[in-house]
Amino acid sequence: MASVFGHSLTLSVFGQSHSPAIGCTLDGLPAGIPLDVEELQRFLARRAPGRSATATTRKEADRPEILSGITDGHTNGAPFSAIIRNTNTRSQDYAELRRIPRPGHADYPARVKYANRHDVAGGGHFSGRLTAPVCIAGGLCLQALERAGVHVVAHIAQLGVDRIADEALDSLRYRPEQRAAIRANALPTISDTAAEQMTQVILAAKSELDSVGGIIECAAYGMPTGVGDPMFDGIENRIAQAAFGIPAVKGVEFGAGFGAAALTGSENNDPYRMEDGRIAPQTNNAGGILGGITTGAPIIWRMAVKPTPSIGRTQMSVDMDAGENSDLKVRGRHDPCIVPRAVPVAEAVCALALVDALLDDGFAHLFADAQASPSTDID
């Protein structure tokens, strides 16, 4: 099922970009996990559209309506479900795309697969709008992980054709000051200089009716050693599957990633030492994962995000109804760069994958408040 993810924890996402609402169901959460709704709203605001000049002008509150799964501020064991209502849509801007597909977008293959019955407005269910409910579920999981001592942090590592780079996340230890800087800057970077430079690159692309892409780096600090599986259910597999559910993601790497191909074994191997009575890798080219299983070092991974395909420039396309060549100038409201708004989505999918793996391996006790005393009342 294309819109379902997970094993012990199952996420199902529904809706389209311009449908009355979008939402999610998250099944398998243990009872007793506290949910801070205000913190969840702050997390969703980091992804929400219309918040800056570098994003689309479409404005949505992205305020979740929780329908089930929460009682007295805690998960209750029932499936968690929530919706976000779409309130600022202009579907007429997309009518032409049913016959003239956008280069770089799913319009053409979707028409073939769904026999032209698909929803083209706002990109339908291929739209990045569907990452909002992913962030509802992922935001809940991020709060659960924080209770377990696991901190997930992401930032823009690189942006644009000139590859403007940010400072890297620490690959061996959690540094709260890095997270604080990311949250404080105009764009989610550690360096305020990088944030300023990247902002100018995005605004320049916007003024030229074009778009740019970039790379997001994400780290998870504090994961227990020994979580995950070899072969097809490894931690890399789980994170990568969830990450590729984000529209525009075209590549994922862990640790040294593709760079490891240019290293020798002696350079790439992460040596061990004893520190305070525990085994500690001294470097982290493995990205905190070996054989699909966590090593105790931070999980470090990156995802490549392509430039937004919906741009204001005239592009070559075809008229699929007439069977002839055509030109297309995309209308509507689109991000000149989706990378900044995809940063919290990277954190969300990482959290979903890690909570699922922890539940698979019997770590549910890390997430919940102490169990309430059983009632002696009998109805």
C-alpha positions as CSV (number, residue, x, y, z in Angstrom):
1,M,0.0,0.0,0.0
2,A,1.7,3.2,-1.2
3,S,0.5,5.5,1.6
4,V,1.3,3.1,4.5
5,F,4.7,2.8,6.3
6,G,5.9,0.8,9.2
7,H,5.9,-2.6,11.0
8,S,5.0,-2.4,14.7
9,L,4.1,1.3,14.2
10,T,2.0,1.8,11.1
11,L,1.4,5.2,9.5
12,S,-1.3,5.7,6.9
13,V,-1.5,9.1,5.2
14,F,-4.6,10.3,3.3
15,G,-5.9,13.3,1.3
16,Q,-4.8,15.4,-1.6
17,S,-3.2,18.9,-1.8
18,H,-6.6,20.6,-2.4
19,S,-9.0,18.1,-0.9
20,P,-11.1,19.4,2.1
21,A,-8.5,17.9,4.5
22,I,-5.4,15.8,4.7
23,G,-4.6,13.5,7.6
24,C,-3.0,10.5,9.1
25,T,-3.6,7.5,11.2
26,L,-0.8,6.1,13.4
27,D,-1.4,2.6,14.8
28,G,0.7,0.7,17.3
29,L,1.7,3.5,19.7
30,P,1.9,2.2,23.3
31,A,-0.5,3.8,25.8
32,G,0.8,6.5,28.1
33,I,3.0,8.6,25.8
34,P,2.4,12.3,26.7
35,L,1.7,14.7,23.9
36,D,2.5,18.4,24.1
37,V,0.0,19.8,21.6
38,E,1.7,23.3,21.7
39,E,5.1,21.8,20.9
40,L,3.5,19.8,18.1
41,Q,2.1,23.0,16.7
42,R,5.5,24.7,16.8
43,F,7.0,21.8,15.0
44,L,4.3,21.9,12.2
45,A,4.8,25.6,11.9
46,R,8.4,25.0,10.8
47,R,7.0,23.1,7.7
48,A,3.9,25.2,7.1
49,P,3.7,27.3,3.9
50,G,3.5,31.1,3.6
51,R,5.9,31.9,6.5
52,S,8.7,33.7,4.6
53,A,9.7,35.2,1.3
54,T,11.7,32.1,0.4
55,A,8.5,29.9,0.5
56,T,5.2,29.7,-1.4
57,T,2.7,32.4,-0.8
58,R,0.0,29.9,0.0
59,K,-0.9,30.4,3.6
60,E,-2.2,27.5,5.8
61,A,-2.5,27.4,9.6
62,D,-1.7,23.7,9.5
63,R,-3.5,23.3,12.9
64,P,-4.1,19.6,13.5
65,E,-7.5,18.4,14.7
66,I,-6.9,15.3,16.7
67,L,-9.7,12.8,16.3
68,S,-8.6,9.8,18.3
69,G,-5.9,8.1,20.2
70,I,-5.4,10.8,22.9
71,T,-7.0,10.9,26.4
72,D,-6.0,13.4,29.1
73,G,-2.9,14.4,27.1
74,H,-1.6,10.9,26.6
75,T,-1.8,8.2,24.0
76,N,-4.6,5.7,25.0
77,G,-3.6,2.6,23.0
78,A,-6.2,3.3,20.2
79,P,-5.0,4.4,16.8
80,F,-4.0,8.0,16.8
81,S,-5.7,10.0,14.0
82,A,-5.6,13.7,13.0
83,I,-6.5,15.9,10.1
84,I,-5.5,19.3,8.8
85,R,-8.1,21.2,6.9
86,N,-7.0,22.8,3.6
87,T,-8.3,26.4,3.6
88,N,-6.3,28.3,0.9
89,T,-6.6,26.5,-2.4
90,R,-6.8,27.8,-6.0
91,S,-7.5,24.7,-8.0
92,Q,-8.2,26.5,-11.2
93,D,-4.5,27.3,-11.5
94,Y,-3.8,23.6,-12.2
95,A,-6.6,22.7,-14.8
96,E,-4.2,23.0,-17.7
97,L,-1.9,20.3,-16.2
98,R,-4.3,17.5,-17.0
99,R,-3.3,17.8,-20.6
100,I,0.1,19.6,-20.6
101,P,2.4,17.9,-18.0
102,R,5.0,19.8,-16.0
103,P,8.6,18.7,-16.8
104,G,10.1,17.2,-13.7
105,H,6.7,16.5,-12.0
106,A,4.5,13.4,-11.8
107,D,1.7,14.8,-14.1
108,Y,2.5,12.5,-17.1
109,P,3.2,9.2,-15.4
110,A,0.2,9.8,-13.1
111,R,-2.1,10.3,-16.1
112,V,-0.9,7.0,-17.5
113,K,-1.2,5.0,-14.3
114,Y,-4.6,6.4,-13.2
115,A,-6.2,6.7,-16.6
116,N,-6.5,10.5,-16.2
117,R,-8.7,10.1,-13.2
118,H,-6.2,11.5,-10.8
119,D,-6.5,14.8,-9.0
120,V,-4.2,17.4,-10.6
121,A,-5.1,20.3,-8.3
122,G,-2.0,21.3,-6.3
123,G,-0.3,18.1,-7.4
124,G,-3.0,15.9,-5.9
125,H,-1.5,13.1,-3.7
126,F,1.9,13.7,-5.2
127,S,2.2,17.1,-3.5
128,G,4.5,18.0,-0.7
129,R,1.4,19.1,1.0
130,L,1.0,15.5,2.2
131,T,4.2,15.9,4.3
132,A,2.1,17.9,6.8
133,P,0.3,14.8,8.2
134,V,3.6,13.0,8.1
135,C,4.9,15.8,10.4
136,I,1.9,15.3,12.8
137,A,2.8,11.6,13.2
138,G,6.5,12.3,13.2
139,G,6.1,15.2,15.6
140,L,4.4,12.8,18.1
141,C,7.3,10.3,17.6
142,L,9.9,13.0,18.2
143,Q,8.3,13.8,21.5
144,A,8.4,10.1,22.4
145,L,12.0,9.8,21.4
146,E,13.0,12.8,23.6
147,R,11.5,11.0,26.6
148,A,13.8,8.1,25.7
149,G,16.8,10.3,25.5
150,V,17.0,10.3,21.7
151,H,17.4,13.7,20.0
152,V,16.7,14.1,16.3
153,V,18.2,17.2,14.6
154,A,18.3,18.3,10.9
155,H,19.6,21.2,9.0
156,I,20.3,22.4,5.5
157,A,23.8,21.0,4.8
158,Q,24.2,22.4,1.3
159,L,22.1,24.5,-1.1
160,G,22.1,25.7,-4.7
161,V,24.3,25.3,-7.7
162,D,27.2,26.9,-5.9
163,R,26.9,24.4,-3.1
164,I,26.8,26.8,-0.2
165,A,27.6,24.7,2.8
166,D,26.6,24.9,6.4
167,E,28.7,23.6,9.4
168,A,28.2,19.9,9.8
169,L,26.3,18.3,12.7
170,D,28.6,16.7,15.2
171,S,29.0,13.1,14.2
172,L,30.0,11.8,17.7
173,R,28.0,13.7,20.3
174,Y,24.9,15.7,20.8
175,R,25.4,19.5,20.9
176,P,22.3,21.4,22.0
177,E,23.8,24.6,20.8
178,Q,23.7,23.4,17.2
179,R,20.0,22.6,17.5
180,A,19.4,26.0,19.2
181,A,21.2,27.8,16.3
182,I,19.2,25.9,13.7
183,R,15.9,27.0,15.3
184,A,17.1,30.6,15.7
185,N,18.3,31.3,12.2
186,A,16.1,32.6,9.4
187,L,16.8,29.3,7.5
188,P,17.4,26.1,9.4
189,T,21.2,26.2,9.4
190,I,23.8,26.1,12.2
191,S,25.7,29.1,10.8
192,D,23.9,32.4,10.5
193,T,26.2,33.3,7.6
194,A,25.1,30.2,5.7
195,A,21.5,31.1,6.4
196,E,22.0,34.6,4.9
197,Q,23.8,33.3,1.9
198,M,21.3,30.6,1.2
199,T,18.4,33.1,1.6
200,Q,19.9,35.3,-1.1
201,V,20.4,32.3,-3.5
202,I,16.7,31.3,-3.0
203,L,15.5,34.9,-3.6
204,A,17.6,35.2,-6.7
205,A,16.2,32.0,-8.1
206,K,12.7,33.3,-7.3
207,S,13.3,36.5,-9.1
208,E,14.5,34.6,-12.2
209,L,11.4,32.4,-12.2
210,D,13.6,29.4,-11.4
211,S,14.3,27.1,-8.4
212,V,17.1,25.5,-6.5
213,G,17.7,22.3,-4.5
214,G,20.0,21.2,-1.8
215,I,21.0,18.5,0.8
216,I,19.5,18.0,4.2
217,E,21.6,16.4,7.0
218,C,19.8,14.7,9.9
219,A,21.2,13.1,13.0
220,A,19.7,11.0,15.8
221,Y,21.7,11.1,19.1
222,G,21.2,8.7,21.9
223,M,19.9,5.6,20.2
224,P,20.6,2.4,22.1
225,T,23.1,0.0,20.6
226,G,21.8,-3.1,18.9
227,V,18.5,-1.8,17.5
228,G,17.6,-2.9,13.9
229,D,18.1,-5.9,11.7
230,P,20.3,-7.2,8.9
231,M,19.2,-7.5,5.3
232,F,15.9,-5.8,4.4
233,D,14.8,-4.4,7.8
234,G,18.0,-2.5,8.7
235,I,17.9,1.0,10.2
236,E,19.2,2.4,6.8
237,N,16.4,0.6,5.0
238,R,13.7,1.9,7.3
239,I,14.9,5.5,7.2
240,A,15.5,5.5,3.4
241,Q,12.1,4.1,2.7
242,A,10.5,6.8,4.8
243,A,12.7,9.5,3.3
244,F,11.9,8.6,-0.2
245,G,8.2,9.1,0.7
246,I,9.0,12.9,0.7
247,P,8.4,14.3,-2.8
248,A,11.6,15.6,-4.5
249,V,14.0,13.4,-2.6
250,K,16.3,11.8,-5.1
251,G,19.1,10.4,-3.0
252,V,19.9,9.2,0.6
253,E,23.3,8.4,2.1
254,F,24.5,7.4,5.6
255,G,27.7,8.3,7.3
256,A,30.5,8.8,4.8
257,G,28.0,7.7,2.2
258,F,29.2,7.7,-1.4
259,G,32.4,9.3,-0.1
260,A,33.3,5.9,1.4
261,A,34.0,4.6,-2.1
262,A,37.1,6.8,-2.3
263,L,38.5,5.7,1.1
264,T,40.7,2.8,2.0
265,G,39.5,0.3,4.6
266,S,41.9,1.7,7.2
267,E,40.5,5.2,6.6
268,N,36.8,4.2,6.5
269,N,36.8,1.8,9.5
270,D,35.7,3.4,12.8
271,P,38.1,2.2,15.5
272,Y,36.8,1.4,19.0
273,R,38.0,2.4,22.5
274,M,36.7,2.0,26.0
275,E,35.2,5.2,27.5
276,D,33.7,5.3,31.0
277,G,33.2,1.5,30.8
278,R,31.5,1.5,27.5
279,I,32.6,0.7,23.9
280,A,32.8,3.9,21.9
281,P,33.6,4.3,18.1
282,Q,36.2,7.0,17.7
283,T,35.0,8.1,14.3
284,N,31.6,7.7,12.6
285,N,32.0,6.9,8.9
286,A,29.4,4.2,9.4
287,G,26.8,6.8,10.4
288,G,26.0,4.9,13.5
289,I,24.8,1.8,11.7
290,L,26.6,-1.5,10.9
291,G,24.9,-4.6,9.5
292,G,21.6,-2.6,9.7
293,I,22.0,-2.4,13.5
294,T,22.8,0.7,15.6
295,T,26.3,1.0,17.0
296,G,25.6,3.5,19.7
297,A,27.2,6.3,17.7
298,P,24.9,9.0,16.4
299,I,22.9,8.0,13.3
300,I,24.0,10.4,10.6
301,W,22.2,10.5,7.2
302,R,21.6,13.0,4.4
303,M,19.0,13.3,1.7
304,A,19.3,15.1,-1.7
305,V,16.3,17.3,-2.6
306,K,15.8,18.3,-6.2
307,P,14.8,21.8,-7.4
308,T,11.1,22.5,-7.4
309,P,9.8,21.4,-10.8
310,S,7.0,24.0,-10.9
311,I,8.8,27.1,-12.1
312,G,7.5,30.3,-13.8
313,R,9.7,30.0,-16.9
314,T,8.3,28.7,-20.2
315,Q,9.2,25.1,-20.7
316,M,8.9,22.6,-23.5
317,S,6.1,20.0,-23.0
318,V,3.4,18.2,-24.9
319,D,-0.4,18.5,-25.3
320,M,-1.4,14.9,-24.4
321,D,-5.0,15.4,-25.6
322,A,-3.9,16.8,-29.0
323,G,-0.8,14.6,-29.3
324,E,1.4,17.5,-30.3
325,N,4.3,19.5,-28.9
326,S,3.4,22.4,-26.6
327,D,4.9,25.0,-24.3
328,L,4.0,25.4,-20.6
329,K,4.2,28.2,-18.2
330,V,3.2,27.0,-14.8
331,R,0.8,29.0,-12.8
332,G,-0.1,28.8,-9.1
333,R,2.0,29.3,-6.0
334,H,5.2,27.3,-5.6
335,D,8.3,27.3,-3.4
336,P,11.5,28.5,-5.3
337,C,13.2,26.0,-2.9
338,I,11.5,23.4,-0.8
339,V,14.7,22.5,1.1
340,P,14.0,24.7,4.2
341,R,10.5,23.4,4.7
342,A,11.7,19.8,4.2
343,V,14.1,20.0,7.2
344,P,11.4,19.2,9.8
345,V,10.0,16.5,7.5
346,A,13.4,14.8,7.6
347,E,13.2,14.8,11.3
348,A,9.7,13.5,11.2
349,V,10.5,10.5,8.9
350,C,13.6,9.7,10.9
351,A,11.6,9.6,14.1
352,L,8.9,7.4,12.6
353,A,11.5,4.9,11.4
354,L,13.3,4.8,14.8
355,V,10.2,4.5,16.9
356,D,9.1,1.7,14.7
357,A,12.5,-0.1,15.1
358,L,12.5,0.4,18.9
359,L,9.0,-1.0,19.2
360,D,10.0,-4.0,17.1
361,D,12.9,-4.6,19.4
362,G,10.9,-4.4,22.7
363,F,11.8,-0.8,23.8
364,A,8.2,0.4,24.3
365,H,8.9,1.1,28.0
366,L,11.2,4.0,27.1
367,F,8.3,6.1,25.8
368,A,5.4,6.1,28.3
369,D,4.7,7.6,31.7
370,A,4.5,5.2,34.6
371,Q,1.4,3.1,34.4
372,A,-1.5,4.5,36.3
373,S,-2.9,2.5,39.3
374,P,-5.7,0.3,38.2
375,S,-9.2,1.3,39.3
376,T,-11.1,-0.9,41.6
377,D,-14.5,0.4,40.2
378,I,-16.5,-2.0,38.2
379,D,-19.2,-0.7,35.9
